Amino acid sequence: NDASLKELLSELFILENFEVVPKDIVGGKFHFQSVILRNK
């Protein structure tokens, strides 16, 4: 689910402005908007 996905990515990156658009909007794929990824 979205929470576990964010948690997984948070272990690798610092997430800022993390948003996951519902999968039905993007044809069954996760879509990230305004995500800034920085190596920890």
mmCIF file as Biopython writes it, N, C-alpha, C and O atoms, coordinates in Angstrom:
data_model
#
loop_
_atom_site.group_PDB
_atom_site.id
_atom_site.type_symbol
_atom_site.label_atom_id
_atom_site.label_alt_id
_atom_site.label_comp_id
_atom_site.label_asym_id
_atom_site.label_entity_id
_atom_site.label_seq_id
_atom_site.pdbx_PDB_ins_code
_atom_site.Cartn_x
_atom_site.Cartn_y
_atom_site.Cartn_z
_atom_site.occupancy
_atom_site.B_iso_or_equiv
_atom_site.auth_seq_id
_atom_site.auth_asym_id
_atom_site.pdbx_PDB_model_num
ATOM 1   N N  . ASN A ? 1  ? 0.841  -1.206 0.000   1.0 0.0 1  A 1 
ATOM 2   C CA . ASN A ? 1  ? 0.000  0.000  0.000   1.0 0.0 1  A 1 
ATOM 3   C C  . ASN A ? 1  ? 0.870  1.249  0.000   1.0 0.0 1  A 1 
ATOM 4   O O  . ASN A ? 1  ? 2.096  1.159  0.079   1.0 0.0 1  A 1 
ATOM 5   N N  . ASP A ? 2  ? 0.246  2.394  -0.088  1.0 0.0 2  A 1 
ATOM 6   C CA . ASP A ? 2  ? 0.991  3.640  -0.237  1.0 0.0 2  A 1 
ATOM 7   C C  . ASP A ? 2  ? 1.896  3.924  0.954   1.0 0.0 2  A 1 
ATOM 8   O O  . ASP A ? 2  ? 3.005  4.430  0.785   1.0 0.0 2  A 1 
ATOM 9   N N  . ALA A ? 3  ? 1.425  3.597  2.167   1.0 0.0 3  A 1 
ATOM 10  C CA . ALA A ? 3  ? 2.204  3.876  3.371   1.0 0.0 3  A 1 
ATOM 11  C C  . ALA A ? 3  ? 3.492  3.062  3.386   1.0 0.0 3  A 1 
ATOM 12  O O  . ALA A ? 3  ? 4.559  3.582  3.715   1.0 0.0 3  A 1 
ATOM 13  N N  . SER A ? 4  ? 3.389  1.781  3.029   1.0 0.0 4  A 1 
ATOM 14  C CA . SER A ? 4  ? 4.577  0.933  3.029   1.0 0.0 4  A 1 
ATOM 15  C C  . SER A ? 4  ? 5.539  1.343  1.923   1.0 0.0 4  A 1 
ATOM 16  O O  . SER A ? 4  ? 6.754  1.228  2.080   1.0 0.0 4  A 1 
ATOM 17  N N  . LEU A ? 5  ? 5.004  1.818  0.816   1.0 0.0 5  A 1 
ATOM 18  C CA . LEU A ? 5  ? 5.843  2.290  -0.286  1.0 0.0 5  A 1 
ATOM 19  C C  . LEU A ? 5  ? 6.636  3.515  0.147   1.0 0.0 5  A 1 
ATOM 20  O O  . LEU A ? 5  ? 7.834  3.619  -0.116  1.0 0.0 5  A 1 
ATOM 21  N N  . LYS A ? 6  ? 5.953  4.441  0.816   1.0 0.0 6  A 1 
ATOM 22  C CA . LYS A ? 6  ? 6.635  5.634  1.299   1.0 0.0 6  A 1 
ATOM 23  C C  . LYS A ? 6  ? 7.691  5.268  2.330   1.0 0.0 6  A 1 
ATOM 24  O O  . LYS A ? 6  ? 8.789  5.824  2.337   1.0 0.0 6  A 1 
ATOM 25  N N  . GLU A ? 7  ? 7.341  4.311  3.214   1.0 0.0 7  A 1 
ATOM 26  C CA . GLU A ? 7  ? 8.294  3.881  4.237   1.0 0.0 7  A 1 
ATOM 27  C C  . GLU A ? 7  ? 9.522  3.247  3.602   1.0 0.0 7  A 1 
ATOM 28  O O  . GLU A ? 7  ? 10.650 3.483  4.035   1.0 0.0 7  A 1 
ATOM 29  N N  . LEU A ? 8  ? 9.292  2.439  2.572   1.0 0.0 8  A 1 
ATOM 30  C CA . LEU A ? 8  ? 10.399 1.788  1.873   1.0 0.0 8  A 1 
ATOM 31  C C  . LEU A ? 8  ? 11.322 2.814  1.227   1.0 0.0 8  A 1 
ATOM 32  O O  . LEU A ? 8  ? 12.543 2.720  1.352   1.0 0.0 8  A 1 
ATOM 33  N N  . LEU A ? 9  ? 10.747 3.781  0.546   1.0 0.0 9  A 1 
ATOM 34  C CA . LEU A ? 9  ? 11.551 4.819  -0.103  1.0 0.0 9  A 1 
ATOM 35  C C  . LEU A ? 9  ? 12.258 5.699  0.917   1.0 0.0 9  A 1 
ATOM 36  O O  . LEU A ? 9  ? 13.354 6.198  0.663   1.0 0.0 9  A 1 
ATOM 37  N N  . SER A ? 10 ? 11.619 5.890  2.090   1.0 0.0 10 A 1 
ATOM 38  C CA . SER A ? 10 ? 12.199 6.736  3.123   1.0 0.0 10 A 1 
ATOM 39  C C  . SER A ? 10 ? 13.478 6.135  3.689   1.0 0.0 10 A 1 
ATOM 40  O O  . SER A ? 10 ? 14.321 6.854  4.227   1.0 0.0 10 A 1 
ATOM 41  N N  . GLU A ? 11 ? 13.624 4.818  3.570   1.0 0.0 11 A 1 
ATOM 42  C CA . GLU A ? 11 ? 14.844 4.184  4.054   1.0 0.0 11 A 1 
ATOM 43  C C  . GLU A ? 11 ? 16.018 4.491  3.139   1.0 0.0 11 A 1 
ATOM 44  O O  . GLU A ? 11 ? 17.173 4.392  3.552   1.0 0.0 11 A 1 
ATOM 45  N N  . LEU A ? 12 ? 15.729 4.864  1.897   1.0 0.0 12 A 1 
ATOM 46  C CA . LEU A ? 12 ? 16.782 5.141  0.927   1.0 0.0 12 A 1 
ATOM 47  C C  . LEU A ? 12 ? 16.968 6.630  0.675   1.0 0.0 12 A 1 
ATOM 48  O O  . LEU A ? 12 ? 18.066 7.081  0.351   1.0 0.0 12 A 1 
ATOM 49  N N  . PHE A ? 13 ? 15.896 7.385  0.825   1.0 0.0 13 A 1 
ATOM 50  C CA . PHE A ? 13 ? 15.940 8.797  0.481   1.0 0.0 13 A 1 
ATOM 51  C C  . PHE A ? 13 ? 15.243 9.634  1.543   1.0 0.0 13 A 1 
ATOM 52  O O  . PHE A ? 13 ? 14.440 9.127  2.327   1.0 0.0 13 A 1 
ATOM 53  N N  . ILE A ? 14 ? 15.559 10.912 1.555   1.0 0.0 14 A 1 
ATOM 54  C CA . ILE A ? 14 ? 14.765 11.880 2.298   1.0 0.0 14 A 1 
ATOM 55  C C  . ILE A ? 14 ? 13.663 12.342 1.357   1.0 0.0 14 A 1 
ATOM 56  O O  . ILE A ? 14 ? 13.936 12.852 0.271   1.0 0.0 14 A 1 
ATOM 57  N N  . LEU A ? 15 ? 12.413 12.160 1.780   1.0 0.0 15 A 1 
ATOM 58  C CA . LEU A ? 15 ? 11.301 12.520 0.910   1.0 0.0 15 A 1 
ATOM 59  C C  . LEU A ? 15 ? 10.732 13.876 1.309   1.0 0.0 15 A 1 
ATOM 60  O O  . LEU A ? 15 ? 10.501 14.144 2.488   1.0 0.0 15 A 1 
ATOM 61  N N  . GLU A ? 16 ? 10.514 14.714 0.324   1.0 0.0 16 A 1 
ATOM 62  C CA . GLU A ? 16 ? 9.871  16.000 0.562   1.0 0.0 16 A 1 
ATOM 63  C C  . GLU A ? 16 ? 8.695  16.124 -0.398  1.0 0.0 16 A 1 
ATOM 64  O O  . GLU A ? 16 ? 8.801  15.783 -1.576  1.0 0.0 16 A 1 
ATOM 65  N N  . ASN A ? 17 ? 7.575  16.617 0.121   1.0 0.0 17 A 1 
ATOM 66  C CA . ASN A ? 17 ? 6.380  16.797 -0.705  1.0 0.0 17 A 1 
ATOM 67  C C  . ASN A ? 17 ? 5.976  15.502 -1.393  1.0 0.0 17 A 1 
ATOM 68  O O  . ASN A ? 17 ? 5.709  15.479 -2.595  1.0 0.0 17 A 1 
ATOM 69  N N  . PHE A ? 18 ? 5.935  14.424 -0.615  1.0 0.0 18 A 1 
ATOM 70  C CA . PHE A ? 18 ? 5.618  13.109 -1.172  1.0 0.0 18 A 1 
ATOM 71  C C  . PHE A ? 18 ? 4.118  12.979 -1.360  1.0 0.0 18 A 1 
ATOM 72  O O  . PHE A ? 18 ? 3.338  13.234 -0.442  1.0 0.0 18 A 1 
ATOM 73  N N  . GLU A ? 19 ? 3.730  12.583 -2.548  1.0 0.0 19 A 1 
ATOM 74  C CA . GLU A ? 19 ? 2.310  12.374 -2.820  1.0 0.0 19 A 1 
ATOM 75  C C  . GLU A ? 19 ? 2.167  11.219 -3.796  1.0 0.0 19 A 1 
ATOM 76  O O  . GLU A ? 19 ? 2.849  11.174 -4.819  1.0 0.0 19 A 1 
ATOM 77  N N  . VAL A ? 20 ? 1.273  10.281 -3.476  1.0 0.0 20 A 1 
ATOM 78  C CA . VAL A ? 20 ? 0.988  9.186  -4.391  1.0 0.0 20 A 1 
ATOM 79  C C  . VAL A ? 20 ? -0.437 9.344  -4.888  1.0 0.0 20 A 1 
ATOM 80  O O  . VAL A ? 20 ? -1.385 9.325  -4.104  1.0 0.0 20 A 1 
ATOM 81  N N  . VAL A ? 21 ? -0.579 9.500  -6.189  1.0 0.0 21 A 1 
ATOM 82  C CA . VAL A ? 21 ? -1.894 9.639  -6.789  1.0 0.0 21 A 1 
ATOM 83  C C  . VAL A ? 21 ? -2.551 8.260  -6.844  1.0 0.0 21 A 1 
ATOM 84  O O  . VAL A ? 21 ? -1.888 7.280  -7.181  1.0 0.0 21 A 1 
ATOM 85  N N  . PRO A ? 22 ? -3.845 8.169  -6.517  1.0 0.0 22 A 1 
ATOM 86  C CA . PRO A ? 22 ? -4.542 6.880  -6.566  1.0 0.0 22 A 1 
ATOM 87  C C  . PRO A ? 22 ? -4.298 6.150  -7.884  1.0 0.0 22 A 1 
ATOM 88  O O  . PRO A ? 22 ? -4.267 6.756  -8.955  1.0 0.0 22 A 1 
ATOM 89  N N  . LYS A ? 23 ? -4.125 4.823  -7.774  1.0 0.0 23 A 1 
ATOM 90  C CA . LYS A ? 23 ? -3.704 4.040  -8.937  1.0 0.0 23 A 1 
ATOM 91  C C  . LYS A ? 23 ? -4.703 4.082  -10.083 1.0 0.0 23 A 1 
ATOM 92  O O  . LYS A ? 23 ? -4.318 3.978  -11.247 1.0 0.0 23 A 1 
ATOM 93  N N  . ASP A ? 24 ? -6.005 4.238  -9.755  1.0 0.0 24 A 1 
ATOM 94  C CA . ASP A ? 24 ? -6.995 4.247  -10.832 1.0 0.0 24 A 1 
ATOM 95  C C  . ASP A ? 24 ? -6.865 5.473  -11.732 1.0 0.0 24 A 1 
ATOM 96  O O  . ASP A ? 24 ? -7.313 5.459  -12.878 1.0 0.0 24 A 1 
ATOM 97  N N  . ILE A ? 25 ? -6.250 6.533  -11.209 1.0 0.0 25 A 1 
ATOM 98  C CA . ILE A ? 25 ? -6.080 7.749  -12.001 1.0 0.0 25 A 1 
ATOM 99  C C  . ILE A ? 25 ? -4.998 7.552  -13.063 1.0 0.0 25 A 1 
ATOM 100 O O  . ILE A ? 25 ? -5.067 8.137  -14.144 1.0 0.0 25 A 1 
ATOM 101 N N  . VAL A ? 26 ? -4.013 6.737  -12.755 1.0 0.0 26 A 1 
ATOM 102 C CA . VAL A ? 26 ? -2.872 6.600  -13.656 1.0 0.0 26 A 1 
ATOM 103 C C  . VAL A ? 26 ? -2.787 5.196  -14.248 1.0 0.0 26 A 1 
ATOM 104 O O  . VAL A ? 26 ? -1.697 4.714  -14.558 1.0 0.0 26 A 1 
ATOM 105 N N  . GLY A ? 27 ? -3.929 4.546  -14.403 1.0 0.0 27 A 1 
ATOM 106 C CA . GLY A ? 27 ? -3.971 3.267  -15.102 1.0 0.0 27 A 1 
ATOM 107 C C  . GLY A ? 27 ? -3.273 2.136  -14.372 1.0 0.0 27 A 1 
ATOM 108 O O  . GLY A ? 27 ? -2.659 1.275  -15.001 1.0 0.0 27 A 1 
ATOM 109 N N  . GLY A ? 28 ? -3.361 2.132  -13.042 1.0 0.0 28 A 1 
ATOM 110 C CA . GLY A ? 28 ? -2.825 1.015  -12.279 1.0 0.0 28 A 1 
ATOM 111 C C  . GLY A ? 28 ? -1.367 1.151  -11.891 1.0 0.0 28 A 1 
ATOM 112 O O  . GLY A ? 28 ? -0.786 0.223  -11.327 1.0 0.0 28 A 1 
ATOM 113 N N  . LYS A ? 29 ? -0.765 2.300  -12.185 1.0 0.0 29 A 1 
ATOM 114 C CA . LYS A ? 29 ? 0.631  2.495  -11.811 1.0 0.0 29 A 1 
ATOM 115 C C  . LYS A ? 29 ? 0.723  3.641  -10.809 1.0 0.0 29 A 1 
ATOM 116 O O  . LYS A ? 29 ? -0.045 4.601  -10.863 1.0 0.0 29 A 1 
ATOM 117 N N  . PHE A ? 30 ? 1.675  3.516  -9.903  1.0 0.0 30 A 1 
ATOM 118 C CA . PHE A ? 30 ? 1.911  4.615  -8.967  1.0 0.0 30 A 1 
ATOM 119 C C  . PHE A ? 30 ? 2.436  5.821  -9.735  1.0 0.0 30 A 1 
ATOM 120 O O  . PHE A ? 30 ? 3.203  5.682  -10.688 1.0 0.0 30 A 1 
ATOM 121 N N  . HIS A ? 31 ? 2.011  7.006  -9.306  1.0 0.0 31 A 1 
ATOM 122 C CA . HIS A ? 31 ? 2.458  8.232  -9.942  1.0 0.0 31 A 1 
ATOM 123 C C  . HIS A ? 31 ? 2.888  9.201  -8.850  1.0 0.0 31 A 1 
ATOM 124 O O  . HIS A ? 31 ? 2.116  9.487  -7.935  1.0 0.0 31 A 1 
ATOM 125 N N  . PHE A ? 32 ? 4.093  9.700  -8.938  1.0 0.0 32 A 1 
ATOM 126 C CA . PHE A ? 32 ? 4.621  10.587 -7.910  1.0 0.0 32 A 1 
ATOM 127 C C  . PHE A ? 32 ? 4.628  12.021 -8.422  1.0 0.0 32 A 1 
ATOM 128 O O  . PHE A ? 32 ? 5.026  12.293 -9.554  1.0 0.0 32 A 1 
ATOM 129 N N  . GLN A ? 33 ? 4.183  12.924 -7.568  1.0 0.0 33 A 1 
ATOM 130 C CA . GLN A ? 33 ? 4.182  14.336 -7.924  1.0 0.0 33 A 1 
ATOM 131 C C  . GLN A ? 33 ? 5.015  15.116 -6.918  1.0 0.0 33 A 1 
ATOM 132 O O  . GLN A ? 33 ? 4.926  14.878 -5.714  1.0 0.0 33 A 1 
ATOM 133 N N  . SER A ? 34 ? 5.821  16.043 -7.409  1.0 0.0 34 A 1 
ATOM 134 C CA . SER A ? 34 ? 6.594  16.944 -6.564  1.0 0.0 34 A 1 
ATOM 135 C C  . SER A ? 34 ? 7.422  16.191 -5.530  1.0 0.0 34 A 1 
ATOM 136 O O  . SER A ? 34 ? 7.404  16.521 -4.344  1.0 0.0 34 A 1 
ATOM 137 N N  . VAL A ? 35 ? 8.139  15.188 -5.989  1.0 0.0 35 A 1 
ATOM 138 C CA . VAL A ? 35 ? 8.972  14.415 -5.077  1.0 0.0 35 A 1 
ATOM 139 C C  . VAL A ? 35 ? 10.425 14.830 -5.244  1.0 0.0 35 A 1 
ATOM 140 O O  . VAL A ? 35 ? 10.977 14.781 -6.343  1.0 0.0 35 A 1 
ATOM 141 N N  . ILE A ? 36 ? 11.034 15.237 -4.139  1.0 0.0 36 A 1 
ATOM 142 C CA . ILE A ? 36 ? 12.458 15.560 -4.145  1.0 0.0 36 A 1 
ATOM 143 C C  . ILE A ? 36 ? 13.170 14.442 -3.402  1.0 0.0 36 A 1 
ATOM 144 O O  . ILE A ? 36 ? 12.917 14.225 -2.218  1.0 0.0 36 A 1 
ATOM 145 N N  . LEU A ? 37 ? 14.058 13.733 -4.087  1.0 0.0 37 A 1 
ATOM 146 C CA . LEU A ? 37 ? 14.790 12.635 -3.468  1.0 0.0 37 A 1 
ATOM 147 C C  . LEU A ? 37 ? 16.237 13.059 -3.231  1.0 0.0 37 A 1 
ATOM 148 O O  . LEU A ? 37 ? 16.933 13.496 -4.148  1.0 0.0 37 A 1 
ATOM 149 N N  . ARG A ? 38 ? 16.669 12.920 -1.982  1.0 0.0 38 A 1 
ATOM 150 C CA . ARG A ? 38 ? 18.063 13.216 -1.660  1.0 0.0 38 A 1 
ATOM 151 C C  . ARG A ? 38 ? 18.662 11.996 -0.980  1.0 0.0 38 A 1 
ATOM 152 O O  . ARG A ? 38 ? 18.022 11.371 -0.134  1.0 0.0 38 A 1 
ATOM 153 N N  . ASN A ? 39 ? 19.869 11.665 -1.345  1.0 0.0 39 A 1 
ATOM 154 C CA . ASN A ? 39 ? 20.547 10.571 -0.661  1.0 0.0 39 A 1 
ATOM 155 C C  . ASN A ? 39 ? 20.782 10.949 0.786   1.0 0.0 39 A 1 
ATOM 156 O O  . ASN A ? 39 ? 21.202 12.067 1.084   1.0 0.0 39 A 1 
ATOM 157 N N  . LYS A ? 40 ? 20.509 10.006 1.697   1.0 0.0 40 A 1 
ATOM 158 C CA . LYS A ? 40 ? 20.740 10.277 3.117   1.0 0.0 40 A 1 
ATOM 159 C C  . LYS A ? 40 ? 22.228 10.245 3.410   1.0 0.0 40 A 1 
ATOM 160 O O  . LYS A ? 40 ? 22.636 10.450 4.553   1.0 0.0 40 A 1 
#
